[in-house]
Amino acid sequence: MNSKTVACASDLVELAHAITHETRRAIRMSKDITVSLTQARVLGVTDRQRGISVSDVAAQVGLGCSATSILVDGLVRRGLLTRRRADDDRRRMVLTPSRKGESLLRQVRQLSARHIATVIVDLSPAELASITHIATTLRPLIASARGTALPGAAHV
């Protein structure tokens, strides 16, 4: 791996952190969004991988199993997630967002996109096209590295 590739990757990591920070800030400023960014990420993971287990959610969001379990319990109590026994293994519990959770996740994704749009509003059409091209190119590469498909929408 050459130094240009590493420098580019470093720029992407910094950009991802900046976008995450801006998304968190937009969520905190919103009166309509009633979840934290971490809770929204859990909803996003369960939306992309319906029937996922708590331990697999924990691995995806980077939390411990007990912390994720507590977070999931709260989302279930609020009616944002459903938890049921797996069809193939009655000992395993699986998660899926409820309709209410799906609706809230859509709101988070829309809010995030609108907020980032205010940041890039003054870019030229060519610059916007370049960003779209880069995102389209990177999405499948990152998805294959993670072993899961990323949605076309904002990754929350």
C-alpha positions in Angstrom: 0.0 0.0 0.0 1.5 3.3 -1.0 1.6 6.6 1.0 -0.9 8.3 -1.3 -3.5 5.6 -0.6 -2.9 5.9 3.2 -3.1 9.7 3.0 -6.4 9.4 1.1 -7.8 6.9 3.6 -6.8 9.2 6.4 -8.7 12.1 4.8 -11.8 9.8 4.4 -11.6 8.8 8.1 -11.4 12.4 9.2 -14.3 13.3 6.9 -16.4 10.4 8.3 -15.8 11.7 11.8 -16.7 15.2 10.8 -20.0 14.0 9.2 -20.8 11.9 12.3 -20.2 14.9 14.5 -22.5 17.1 12.3 -25.1 14.4 12.3 -25.0 14.1 16.1 -25.2 17.9 16.4 -28.3 18.0 14.0 -30.0 15.2 16.0 -29.4 17.1 19.3 -30.7 20.3 17.9 -33.9 18.7 16.5 -37.1 18.7 18.6 -38.6 16.0 16.4 -35.8 13.4 16.8 -36.2 11.5 20.1 -33.2 9.2 19.9 -29.4 9.6 20.2 -27.1 9.0 17.3 -26.1 5.6 18.8 -29.8 4.6 19.1 -30.3 5.7 15.5 -27.3 3.6 14.5 -28.9 0.6 16.2 -32.1 1.2 14.3 -30.1 1.5 11.1 -28.3 -1.8 11.6 -31.6 -3.6 12.4 -33.2 -2.0 9.4 -30.4 -3.1 7.0 -30.0 -6.6 8.6 -33.5 -7.6 9.7 -33.5 -10.4 12.2 -30.0 -9.6 13.5 -29.1 -10.6 17.1 -28.1 -8.2 19.9 -24.5 -9.5 19.9 -24.3 -8.9 16.1 -25.7 -5.4 16.6 -23.1 -4.8 19.3 -20.3 -5.8 17.0 -21.7 -3.5 14.2 -22.0 -0.4 16.4 -18.9 -1.0 18.5 -20.5 -1.4 21.9 -20.3 -4.2 24.4 -23.1 -6.8 24.5 -24.4 -5.6 27.8 -24.5 -1.9 26.8 -26.2 -2.8 23.5 -28.7 -5.0 25.4 -29.6 -2.1 27.6 -29.9 0.2 24.6 -32.1 -2.3 22.7 -34.3 -2.9 25.8 -35.0 0.9 25.8 -35.8 0.9 22.1 -38.1 -2.1 22.5 -39.9 -0.4 25.5 -40.4 2.7 23.3 -41.9 0.6 20.5 -39.1 1.4 18.1 -37.7 -2.1 17.9 -39.4 -5.5 18.0 -37.7 -8.5 19.5 -38.7 -12.1 18.8 -37.4 -15.6 18.8 -35.5 -16.6 15.7 -37.4 -19.1 13.5 -34.4 -21.3 13.0 -33.2 -21.3 16.7 -35.7 -20.7 19.4 -32.9 -19.8 21.9 -31.9 -16.8 19.8 -33.6 -13.5 19.9 -33.7 -11.3 16.8 -34.4 -7.6 16.2 -36.4 -5.7 13.6 -37.4 -2.1 13.6 -41.1 -1.5 14.2 -43.1 0.8 11.8 -42.6 3.6 14.4 -38.8 2.8 14.4 -38.7 2.8 10.6 -40.5 6.1 10.5 -38.1 7.7 13.0 -35.1 6.3 11.2 -36.4 7.9 8.0 -36.6 11.2 9.8 -33.1 10.8 11.1 -31.7 10.1 7.6 -33.6 13.0 6.1 -32.5 15.4 8.9 -28.9 14.2 8.4 -29.0 14.7 4.6 -30.7 18.1 4.9 -28.1 19.2 7.5 -25.1 18.1 5.4 -26.8 19.7 2.4 -26.5 23.1 4.2 -22.8 22.5 4.5 -22.2 21.7 0.8 -24.8 24.1 -0.6 -22.2 26.4 -2.2 -20.3 23.7 -4.1 -20.4 23.8 -7.8 -22.4 21.2 -9.8 -19.1 19.6 -10.8 -18.0 19.3 -7.2 -21.3 17.8 -6.2 -21.1 15.3 -9.1 -17.6 14.4 -7.9 -18.7 13.7 -4.4 -21.6 11.6 -5.7 -19.2 9.7 -7.9 -16.8 9.1 -5.0 -19.7 7.9 -2.7 -21.0 5.6 -5.4 -17.5 4.2 -6.0 -16.7 3.7 -2.3 -20.1 2.3 -1.0 -19.6 -1.2 -2.5 -16.0 -1.3 -1.5 -16.7 -0.5 2.1 -19.8 -2.8 2.1 -17.7 -5.7 0.9 -15.0 -5.0 3.5 -17.8 -5.1 6.2 -19.6 -8.0 4.7 -22.9 -6.1 4.4 -24.6 -3.9 1.9 -24.8 -0.2 2.7 -28.0 1.6 1.8 -28.1 4.2 -0.9 -29.2 6.7 1.8 -27.1 8.2 4.5 -25.5 5.6 6.7 -27.2 5.9 10.0 
